[in-house]
Structure formats: structure tokens, C-alpha cells
Amino acid sequence: MKKSMIIGAVLALAACEPAAEVETPGPRQEAPTSAPAAQKAPGKLSASQAQANFRAVVRQVEPVAERECRARAPDLNCDFKIVVENNPRLPPNAFQTLDRSGRPSIGFTISLIQDARIRDEIAFVMGLETAHHIARHLQKQRQTAVGGAILGGLVAAGLGLDVNAGQQLGGTVGARAYSKENELEADALGTVIAKRAGYDPLKGAQFFRRIPDPGDQFLGTHPPNAERIQTVRRVNSQL
């Protein structure tokens, strides 16, 4: 999927092939909502500790996300595949895409997993990435991109300008037309998923405080971090 979601440099919807798939978790097991060691960690975790936290979160969040998906979008493929990109050179990033068979994939770079201080943060990110699929944001983004490209080409042709350039510009504008709204919608549903999986979305959303704030830029893809945190607080108070 084309990038449509980056929490600063953290969260994105991107079409890419993940490097490694996390082992499919067994029956759901009850676990603490966050690792005590992770709570006290002053900086990035060790690779082994980060991966242990990640696997614990997958066991808790994946079945909840799949239940929400089947309840809200029964016609979608709700068999999530959780994958990890192990290249340490890649920046912190998470994404939602579809594999070649149409199965929804939720990917994380190893640097994001290590940067997450507590399990609640990983759970919140995983919840909002699965929410993108449930809310059909990938399909909506493609539709608006195609519509924008067509309109941009027509406008360029009418003005005697380069049609290809007009199509590219129109596609970019179309793809970003509702991206901020999509992000806030994913934040809201991600809050529900994380909470129902036994994690604290308010603690999870603190991730936003450690990353660059995109502000409210024209044609930006993400709303201000403060607005995203406010959305999480509002939804959490209703659960």
C-alpha cells in the first residue's frame, strides 16, 4: 500500500514486502498489560527484550483485531499477518498493506519495536494499523488517488499543460484528500482494539510525544499529534 500513515516517521501505510513473519500465536493467553522492565527502560530496549514484548502483544491484540474486523467488516479478509522487517537500518515504521493473495499484513520495523518503551505502545500502534484495514482506508485512498489523477489530467489538458504532470499532481492530491481524517478514524478504532486486548491506549498514545509533530500542513498526511492524543482520550473515556 502506498504510504498513508506515518506517526511522524513512525506509522505509515506502505506497500512493501516484509522480511520476516511472526510465528502465528496460539490460543490467547492473559498477560500483563505492560512489561515492568519495559516501563522502567530509559531508552530503546535490547533486541531480545523488544521482541519478547512484541510477541506478547501479538498474542493479545491479533485475536481482538480479527474479532473486530469480522464484526465490523464481515466481507473483508480478517486473517491478519503480523510481520517484522529486521533490517536495523530502516527507521521506526509500521504499515498496513495487502500481500499478493489479498491477506492483510501489519508490518513493523525492528527499530520501532525497540523504540517502544512499553507494550501498551506496541499494542496501540498494532491496533490502529489493523483499524486502517477494517475501515478500508487502503481502498479509499486508491479510489481518491485515481479520481484525482483523472481530474488533474482533464484540467491540464484543458489548460494546454502537460497531461502526465497534471495526472501525477492530481493523484497526489487525491491520495491525501482524506488522509488526516483516516488517521483520526484509525486512532479511534485502534483505541478500542488496544483497550479490549487488555492494554492502556492512553499509555500507548504517549508514543506521539516522542516523535516529530507534523502540525497541520497543507496536503499533509497526518493531523497534529495533540489532536491524535485528544482523540484517544475521548474514545477511551467512552469505553
N, C-alpha and C positions, 0 to 999 in steps of 0.2 A: 504494500500500500504506500502511496505517496505520503511523504511526511506531512502530518497534520497535527501532530501533538507533541510538543516538547515542553516540559516543565522547565523553563529556561533552556538549559541544554540537556534536560533530563528526560522528559516524556515526549514521545513522538509516535505518530502513525507512519510507518515507513515500510516499503516493500523491499524486503531483503531476505536472504536465506540464512536462518540462524545456524550456528555452528554445532551446537550440541543440544540434544533433547533431554530434559529432566526425566528421570525414571518415573513412570506412571505410578502415582501414590496408591497405596492400598486403602482399606476402609478408613474412614475419618477417625482420627484419634484426638482426644482432648489434649490440649497443650496450653501452657501459659501464654497470655496474650503478648508477652514480650520477654526476651531473654534477659535475666538480671545482669549478665556480663555485658550485653549489648547496651543496656540502659546506662551503664557507667563508662562506656568507652568514650574517650575524649576526642577521638578522630576516627579515621577509617579502620574497619575491622580487619583481622587477618583473613586470608582467603578461606581457610578451613572453617573459621567461626562464621564468616559471612555465608558460606554455602550451607552450613548446618541450619542457620536461621532461615535461609531461603527455602530449603526443603520442608522445614516445619510449616512455613507459611503456605506453601503449595498444598500440603496435606489438608490444611484448614480451609483455604479460600477457594480452591478449584471446585470442589463439590457444591459449595454455596453458589458460586458464579454460574455453574451449569444449571442448578435448580432455578435460579432467577431467569436465566436465558430461556429455559423451556417454558416457564410460566408466562413470560412477557413476549416472547417471540417463538412460538412453537414450530414455526415453519423454517427456522434457521438451524444450521448445524451448530449444536451447542457442545460438541465434544472438543473442549479446549485442549490445545497442545502447548505446554509451557516449555520454553526453550531458553538456553543461555548461550550467549556469544562470548567465548572465552578469551578473545583477543584482548590483552591488557592495555593495548594502545588506544582502543576505542574509548571515547568519552562516556560518562554516565548517560545512559539512554534506555528507554523502554519503548516498545512499539506493539501495535496490533496490526496483523496482516492476515492474509489467507494463503495457505500453501497451494500447491498445484492441484490438489484434489478438492479444494474449496474448504478445507478444515481450518477453523480459526486458530491462529497462533499468537501467543503472547510472548514476546521476547524481551530479555534483559541483557545488558552488557554486564560483565563481571565487575566493572568499575562502579556501576550503580549499586550493585548488591553490596559491595564493600563500603560504599559511602553511606548506606542506610544504617543509622545508628541503632535502631531498634526494629523489631519485627513488625510493629504497627505501621512503620513507614513502607516497608515492602508490601504489606497487606493492602494498604491504601492505594499504592501505585498499581498493584495487580487488579484490585477491584475496579479502578477507573479505566484500565486498559480493556478489561473484559466488558465493561459498560459501553465502550465505543462500538464493540461488535453487536451487543444486544440492541443498541439504539440505531444500528445500521448507518453509522457515520461514514464508513468507507464508501458504501453505495451512494449516499447523498453527496459526498464530496465529488465523486466521479461524475455524477449527473450535473452538478452545478459547473464543474470544470468544462464538460462538453458543451453545455449551454452557453457558457461564457466564451468559449472558443468560436462557436458558430456566430454569435453576436459580434464578437470582435472582428471576425473576418468580414462580415457584412458591412460593418461600419467602415473598416479600412478600404474595402472595395468602393464603397460609395464616395469616399473622400479621395480616391485615387492614390491611396497609400499601399504599402507592402502588405498583402493579404496574410502571408505567413506570420509576419511580425504581429499583425492585429490579432490573429488567432492565438498566438502564444501569450500575448498580454491578456486577452480576454479569458483564456483558460486559467491563467494565474489568478486573476481577479475572481473568477467564478469559484475556483477551488477554495479561496479564502473567505468567500462571502459570509458563510455561517460558521466559520471555524471557532470563533470565540464562544458562540452560543453552544456549539457542540462540546467544547471543553467544559463549560459550566454544567451542562447536562450530564456529562460523564463523571464530573466531580460529585454531583448529587447522587447518582446511582452507585458510584464507587463507594460512597459513604455508607449506603445501605448494605452493600455486599460485605465490606470490611466489618461493619458492626455485627451483622448476622453470622459472620465467621468467627466472632469472638474477640475481635481486635478493637482498639480505640481509634476511630478515624480522626479525632481531634489531635491525638499524638502523631498520627500518621501524616497529617497535613502540615506538621511543623517542618517537613521537608522543604516546603515552599520558602521558608525563612532563610534557608542556606543557599539559595540559588539566585541568579540574577533576575530582577523583576523586569518583565517585558513591557511594563507600563500599559498604555492604551494607544499603541501606534496605529496609524492609518494602514490598512491592509495587513495588520499584524495577525498572527495566527493564534495568539493566546491572550487572555484577559490578564489584568494586573493580579499579582499574587494575593494581594489583600482581598480582592473580590472573590478569589477562589477559596480562601480560608473562610470568608464570611459565608459562602455557600455551604461549606462543610458544617460550620457551626449551626446554621439554620436547619439543615436537614437532620443533623444529629439530634437536635433538640426535639424533633418531632418523632423520633424513633423510640 
